[in-house]
């Protein structure tokens, strides 16, 4: 499956590279766009859920890396939950080779 990465900038300026085993993230995130914290987390849940389902359909098992990635996103978001107007900016969508998509 074509894995992808979503490079995001959290409200405190920290940059994180988030993994997806599927290109479905392109349906949920736009490079350069900012998303309110709760919206970003919900989009991540949906995109990574679909990605894991695609892995299960193809290989017969769920992708544990997507569950771990979602847990990391949720934990990071929780650390910013008290910040009014917190926004996550999607800086780039890249392929496994680093090419921008």
C-alpha positions as CSV (number, residue, x, y, z in Angstrom):
1,X,0.0,0.0,0.0
2,X,1.3,3.5,-0.7
3,X,2.2,5.0,2.7
4,X,2.0,8.7,3.2
5,X,3.0,11.2,5.8
6,X,1.3,14.3,7.0
7,X,3.7,16.9,8.3
8,X,1.8,19.1,10.9
9,X,2.7,22.1,13.0
10,X,1.1,22.1,16.4
11,X,0.0,25.3,18.2
12,X,3.3,25.5,20.1
13,X,5.2,25.4,16.8
14,X,6.3,21.8,17.2
15,X,6.4,20.0,13.8
16,X,5.4,16.3,13.7
17,X,5.4,13.8,10.8
18,X,2.3,11.6,11.1
19,X,2.1,8.2,9.3
20,X,-0.7,6.8,7.2
21,X,-0.5,3.4,5.4
22,X,-2.9,4.8,2.8
23,X,-3.3,7.9,0.5
24,X,-6.7,8.4,2.0
25,X,-5.3,11.3,4.1
26,X,-5.4,13.4,0.9
27,X,-9.2,13.3,1.2
28,X,-9.0,14.8,4.7
29,X,-6.1,17.2,4.7
30,X,-5.0,20.0,2.5
31,X,-1.3,21.2,2.5
32,X,-1.1,24.7,3.9
33,X,-4.5,24.5,5.6
34,X,-5.1,25.1,9.3
35,X,-7.6,23.1,11.3
36,X,-9.1,23.8,14.7
37,X,-7.7,21.3,17.2
38,X,-10.9,19.2,17.6
39,X,-11.5,19.2,13.8
40,X,-7.9,18.0,13.2
41,X,-8.3,15.2,15.7
42,X,-11.6,14.1,14.2
43,X,-10.3,14.1,10.7
44,X,-7.3,12.1,11.9
45,X,-9.6,9.5,13.5
46,X,-11.6,9.2,10.3
47,X,-8.6,9.1,7.9
48,X,-6.6,6.6,10.0
49,X,-9.7,4.5,10.6
50,X,-10.3,4.2,6.8
51,X,-6.5,3.5,6.3
52,X,-6.5,0.7,8.8
53,X,-9.7,-0.8,7.3
54,X,-7.9,-0.7,3.9
55,X,-5.0,-2.6,5.3
56,X,-7.3,-5.1,6.9
57,X,-9.2,-5.7,3.6
58,X,-5.9,-6.2,1.7
59,X,-3.9,-8.2,4.2
60,X,-6.4,-9.6,6.7
61,X,-5.3,-7.6,9.7
62,X,-5.5,-4.1,11.0
63,X,-2.6,-1.7,10.9
64,X,-1.2,-1.3,14.4
65,X,0.9,1.7,13.3
66,X,-2.3,3.7,12.6
67,X,-3.6,3.0,16.1
68,X,-0.3,4.1,17.6
69,X,-0.2,7.2,15.4
70,X,-3.7,8.1,16.4
71,X,-2.9,7.7,20.1
72,X,0.1,10.0,19.6
73,X,-2.1,12.6,17.8
74,X,-4.7,12.5,20.6
75,X,-2.1,12.8,23.3
76,X,-0.5,15.8,21.6
77,X,-3.9,17.4,21.0
78,X,-4.8,16.9,24.7
79,X,-1.7,18.8,25.7
80,X,-3.0,21.8,23.7
81,X,-6.7,21.5,24.6
82,X,-6.6,24.4,27.0
83,X,-5.2,26.8,24.4
84,X,-8.1,29.0,23.1
85,X,-8.3,28.9,19.3
86,X,-5.7,26.2,19.0
87,X,-5.0,25.3,15.4
88,X,-3.0,22.6,13.7
89,X,-1.5,23.5,10.3
90,X,-0.9,20.8,7.7
91,X,2.5,21.8,6.2
92,X,2.8,19.0,3.7
93,X,1.6,15.6,2.5
94,X,4.5,13.4,1.4
95,X,5.1,10.0,0.1
96,X,7.4,7.5,1.9
97,X,10.3,8.7,-0.3
98,X,9.7,12.3,0.9
99,X,8.2,13.5,-2.4
100,X,5.4,16.1,-1.9
101,X,2.0,14.9,-3.0
